[in-house]
Amino acid sequence: MNPEVQALCREIRPYLSARPHYVYVRTFGCQQNVADGEKMLGMAVEMGYVPCDDPDRADLILVNTCAVREHAERRVLSVIGSFRRLRETRPGLIIGVTGCMTARTARVEQLRRSYPYVTFTLAPGRLAEMPRCILHALRRIAGEQRGSRRSFCLPDDAASVEEGLPVLRAERHRAWVPVMYGCDNFCSYCIVPYVRGRERSRDSAEIVSEVRGLVSAGVKEITLLGQNVNSYRGSCTFPELLEQLAALPGDFLLHFMTSHPKDASPALIRVMAEHPTRVSSHLHLPLQSGSDRILAAMNRRYTLERYRGIVRDLRAAIPDASLTTDIIVGFPGETEEDYERTLDALREFRFDLVYAFVYSPREGTVAASLPDAVPEEEKKRRINRLLEMQATISAECAQRHVGKTLRVLVDSPARVGDGDVYAARTSQNKLVHFHSPVDLTGRYVTLRIDRADAFALYGTPVDEPPARD
């Protein structure tokens, strides 16, 4: 563990020794935020807090924010606002706000002025400072120091890679492992480079050590995270890192996200093809638009033909690979012709799944000041038509799995059907539902796929369910 963090956690424990103190963590946004939230919870437990899922019971509330869209920020502020009543009835309550929203100076100042019950903020890349902020607050609550217990960390450009922070993972069989932070792409619509900072890669030895430990602890599925994992440069390239991890002993599968087409290399596809039992045959490759004119306005730095070449190479090397993507509809200046080219791309590439979004401007990005905004009603029409078409494609793509026998990792009880329905994932990251009389969460099982629709596969166990350990 990070020695400084460990020392601060030891200093905090006496303040929590008289009775159980509870921590509640609320995370918004992407998988990178989920990984950060697990670190925050891990540090809180190291301090002596007990996790809980009810803010009304908590002595420490941590809100891990998202800033990717204006709607996300409004939702976060609404949640923070709901904690006012808790702070009024419990003066000793500590409320911390972290994540991408706190990387924007204007939002930090807003929290300082309009949310006086917020105890501290931390910008991304500053999680190691959390114990210091909490110790500062506890000392003032105890009357050991005078002055305000509030502390606000303004964003800066000096964020580094923080190693050695304790992690409390939500699941025993699955883990998120960040390999890099930040982004240098500066797509014209995206706020991420401004809130997550420039690219910083972890040392490959640290990643290999972490993954080795996870596999030894029984973790079956590990997802490598980065705003653009293909730009990883931590003493080796990303494909080289994948090869090192794939060589580790154990029964596990590696996923990774997100890949940027400008950096998706033949070497990446080669490693995926050469290690089918270790590296998922699923590639999430955001296209965003089928129009080269719009791609240029988005500053995506590839053309449709370049994207087409990657897909061609992927399917030649891994015929059964799963391909998913992101699409933005209604980007400023998008004409009907541009939109139709996007629909043509969906017909051509036949994605297994598309995450489609209506463009919304983010203050501080280049696209926010672009002319020729698409009317909201037109955006709705375009995305509804796109989603309807893609649902048909997804259903047709799913049919190729019917009749096959697949090894899957069981996630959890499903939120559909009776109580004995479980959700699992294939190596292509396809969702599968199946019935089982026993809880198989965290186990590999073999299923025969009986049917499929646009959203999931449905299977039957081939063998008797394995006994629990």
N, C-alpha and C positions, 0 to 999 in steps of 0.2 A: 504494500500500500504506500501511497505518497506519504513520506515521513511528516511533512508539515500538516497535511490533512489529518493524519493519525494523531498527532500531538494536540491539535485543536479539538478533535472529537473527545479525547481524554479529558480535556479541560471542561467540556460541556457536561459530561456525565454526572458530576456531583449536583448540578442544578436540577437534574431530573430524577434524583434518587428517592425523593420522599414518597412518590406515587407514580403509577404508570402515566407517561405522557404520550399522546397519540399524534401521528403525522398523517395528513391527507394530501395526496399528490393528484392534481388534475392536469392531464396533458392534452394539448390540442395539436393537430397537424400531422406531419409526416413521420416516417419510421425513424428518421434521425432524431426527432423530438422524443419519440418513444424510448429510444436508447438513452437519451439524456435524462429522461424521467426516471429510468431505472437506476442511473447513477445517483440522482438526487435522493431517491428512496434508500439506496445503499448507504450513502453518507449519513442520512438521518437515523437509520438503524444503528450504525456504528456509534453515533452520539448517544444512543439510548432510547430513541423514540420507538414506539410500537405502531406499525402500519394499521390504518383503518380505512374504510370506504365511506365514511360518513363525516362530512365537514362539521356537523354539529357537535361531534365528539372530540374534534381535533384541538390540540394545543399549538400545532404548527401546520399551516396550510401553504402549500407550494403550487403556484399556477404556472405551468410551462406553456408558453404562448406560441401562436402562429401568426405570421403577418403576410402570408402569400396572397391573400385577397382581403379587400376592405370588409367583406362580410365576416371573415374569420376574426378580424380585430374587433368588430362591433360585438360579436358573440363573446369574445374573451372579456371585454369591458363589462358586458352585462353580468357575466359570472362573478367578476371581481366586485361589482356593485352589490351583488346579493350577499356578500360577506360583511357588509357594513353592520347589519343587525347583530352578527356574532361578535364583532369587535366591541360594540356598545355594551353588550352584556358580560363580556369577558375581557377586561383590560389587559390580561396577560397573554392574549392570543397573538401569535406571531404570524404575519402573512407575508410571504415572499413571492415576487413575480420574476420569472426568468424567461428565456427563449427569444425568438426572433423579434417580437414586438418591442422588447426592451433594447434592441439594437438601434432604435430610432429615437434620436434625441427628443423630438417633439412629443413622442409618447411617454418617455420617462418624465418629462416636465409636466405632462398632463396628469400622470399618476401622482407626482409630488403635490400638485395643486388641488386636484379634484378628488383624490382618493387618500385622504390624510391617515386612514387606518392601515394603509399598506406600509409594512415595516421596512422592506428593502427590495431593491431590484438588482438583477445581475444580467449583464449582456451575455450572449452566446460566447463560448470560449473562456468563460470566467467561473465555471461551476466549482472549481477548487476553492473559490472565495466564499462559498456558501457557509461552511462552518464558522468562519470569522464573523460574518454578518449575524448569524444566530447567537454566537457567544456575546457579541456586542449588545444585542437586544436583551439577552438574559441577564447580563450584568446590570443594565439600567432598570429592568423590571425588579431585580433584587435590591435596588437602591445602592449598589456598590459604586456606581458611576453617575455623574450628573449629566444633564443635557438630554437631547432627543435620542431615542433608540433607533431612529430611522437612518438608513444609509442607502444611497442611490448610486449605482455604478453606471456612469455614462459610457456609451459605446466608444471604442477607439479602434485603431487599425493594428494593434499589437497582439491580437489573439494568437495563442500558440496551441500546440497539441498537448493536451493534459493526459498524462499517463498515471496509472496507479490509483485511480479512484475506485472505491468499492461499488459493487453493482448488486442490486437485488432484482433478479429477473422474474418476470411475471409467470413464466412457464418453465418447467424443468426440461422439456424436450426440445425447446426452440430458443435461439439466441440471436440478437442483433449485434453485429460487430462493426462499428465504424472503422473504415480504413483511411478515410480522408475527410476533411472538412472544408467548407467554403466552395467558391466557384469563381472562375475567371472568364466565363463565357459571355456574360452581360447580354443575354437575349433582351431585346428591346422592351418586352412586356414584363420582365421578371424582376422582382425585388430581392431575390435571394442573395446575389453578390453583395448587395448593400447592407444586408442584415447578418449574413453568415461570414462575410469577409472573403479575403482571397484564399486560394487553394493552399491547404497545408496537409501533407501526407504523413501518416504514422510510419515509423520504422517497420520494415517487414518482419524483423526478428520479434518485435513486440506483438505483432498480429499473429504470427505463427505460434508463439508461446501461449497467447490467449486462446486460440482455437484448439491447440493441443490440450489445454486444461479443460476446456468445455467438453471435448470429446471424451476425455477420461472421466468426467463427471456424468456421462450418459446423455449429453445433448445430441439429438439426432439430426437437427436441421439448423444450419447456421447461415444467416443472410449477411453478406458483406455490404456495407452502406457507404454511399458518398453521393454528393450532389451530381457528380459525374465520375463514376468509379474508373472509367477508362482513362482518365487523366491522372490516375494514381502514379506517383513518382517517389516512393519511399525506399530508395536504394535499389529498386528494380521496377519493371513495368507491371501493369496489372495482370496480363496473361502469365508472366513469370511468377507473380504472387499466387495466382490460382494453381499453378503447377506445384509450387511448394506445399500448399495446403492440401491438394489432392493426394500428395504422397504420404500424408500422415496416416498412421494405422487407426483402425476403428470402423464402425458402421455409421456413416453420417453422409449428409448431402449438403452441398454448397449452393446457395442462391446468391445473386448479386443485383444491386440496383443503385442508381439508375444509369443506363448507358446513353451517351450522346453519339449520334450518328457520325459526327465529324471525327471521332476518335475510335470508333468500333473497327478493329483491325482484323486482318486474316489470322493473326496469331491468336486472338481471342476465340474465334470460331474453331481453330485447330484444337485448342486446349479443351473446349467444350466437347468436341467430337471424340478426342482421345481418352476422355475420362467420363464416360456416360454414367458410371455408378457413383461418381464423386461430385460431378458438377451438373447442376440442373440443365436440362435441355429446353429451358425457357429463357427467352430474351425479351426484355421490355425495352423497346426502342422508340422513343417518342418521335413521331413524324411532324406533328403540329399542323401542317398544311400540305396539300398536294400541289400547290402553286409555287413555282420558283420565285415569282414576283413577291408573293407574301412571305416566303421563307427568307428572302433577302431583306425585306422590311423588318422581319423579326430578328435579324442578325443571327440566323441559325448556322450559317457557314457550311452548308451543303446544299446540293440540288436534289431534285427528285431522282435523277439518274444515279447519283451517288448512293442514295438510299436504296434504290432498286438493286444495285450491285451487291450491297450487304445482304439483302434478303435472298438474292439468288445464291450467294455463297453459303449462307446459313442452311438453306434447304437442300443444297447439293451435298453438304457435309453431314447434315442431321435431318433426314427427310421428315421425321415425325416431330420436329421441334415445334414448340408453342411460341407464337409471336404475338405480343400485345403492344399497344401504343397509346399515346396521348394525342388528342386533336383539340385545337382551339377554333371555335366558330365565331365569326363576326369580328375578326381583327380589323382595325381601322383601314379603310380603303378596300376591303375584301369585296370584290364584285361577284355577281352571280356566276360569271365564268370561272373565277378563282374557286368558288365554292364547289362548282361542278367538278373541277379537277380533283378536289379533295374526295368527293364521292367516287370518282373514277379510281383513285388510289386505293380506297377501301375495297372496291370490287376486284382490283388487281391483286393486292397483297393478301386479302382474305384473312384479316387478323382474327385470332381467337377471341380477343376481347379488346374493346376500345374504351378508354376513359376520355369522355368528351366534355368540354367546358365551353361555356359562353364567355367570350372575352370581357373582362372588366378592367378598367384602367387602375393602375397603382401609382399614386403620387410619388414622384421621384424617379420614375422610369422614363425612358425615351418615348415609348409608345403612348404615354399619357398625354403628350402634347401633339400627337399626329392628327392631321385633319381627316375629314371624310369618315366620321364615326358611323357605323352601321346602326340603324334604328333598332330599338329593343324588340319590337314585334317581329322584325325581320330576323334577328338573332334567334328568337324562339322558334320561328318557322324552320329555320335552317337546322337547328340542333335536333328538333323533333323528327324531321325527315331523316337526318343522319342516323339517329338512334334506332329508328324503326328499320332502316335498311340493315344496320349492323346487327340487330337482333336476329334477323334471318340468316346472315352470314355466320354468326356465332353458333346458331343452332345447327347449321349444315356442317361446320367444322367439327363440332362435338361428335357428330355421327361416326367419324372415323375411328373413335375409340370403342364403339359398341361391338361386343363380341370378343374384345381383347381381355387378357388377364394382366393386371397391373399391380405392382407393389406400391402401397400407399402408406403415408405416415398419418396416424389418427390425431386430429387436432383436439377435438372436444365434442361433447354432446351438441347436436345440431339444434338450431332454433326453428326447426320445422318438424312436422309430424309428431309421432309419439315420443315418449321418453327414452325409447331404445334406439333412436336414430342418431348416428354419429357423423361428424364431418371429418373428411380426410383430404390430403393433397397428394397428387401424383408428382413424379419427378419433373413433369412439365408445368407444375404449379396449377393443375386443374383441380377444381373443387369436386369432391365425390361424397355423396350421401349413401349410407348403408345401415342396415339393422344389425344389432348385436345384443345378445342378452347380458353381456358383461361389459364393464367399462374398459375400453382399450386405449384410452387417451395416452399419447406418447409412445405407442407401439407401432411397429411396422406390421401390416397385414397384407394378404394377397386377395384381390377382389376380381371377380368376373364382371365386366361392365355390361349391364342388361339394357339400359336405355340412356338417353341424353336429351337435354334441352339447351337453350341458349345460355343458361346460367350454371348448370351443374351436370355431372355424370351421376348415375345411380347404379350401384353394384351389389353383389352378393359375395360374402366370404367363401373362398374356395376350400379352405381347411377349417378345422375346429379352431375357435378363438384360443390363442395362447394363454396359459395361466399367468396370473400376475406374479411378479417377483416377490 
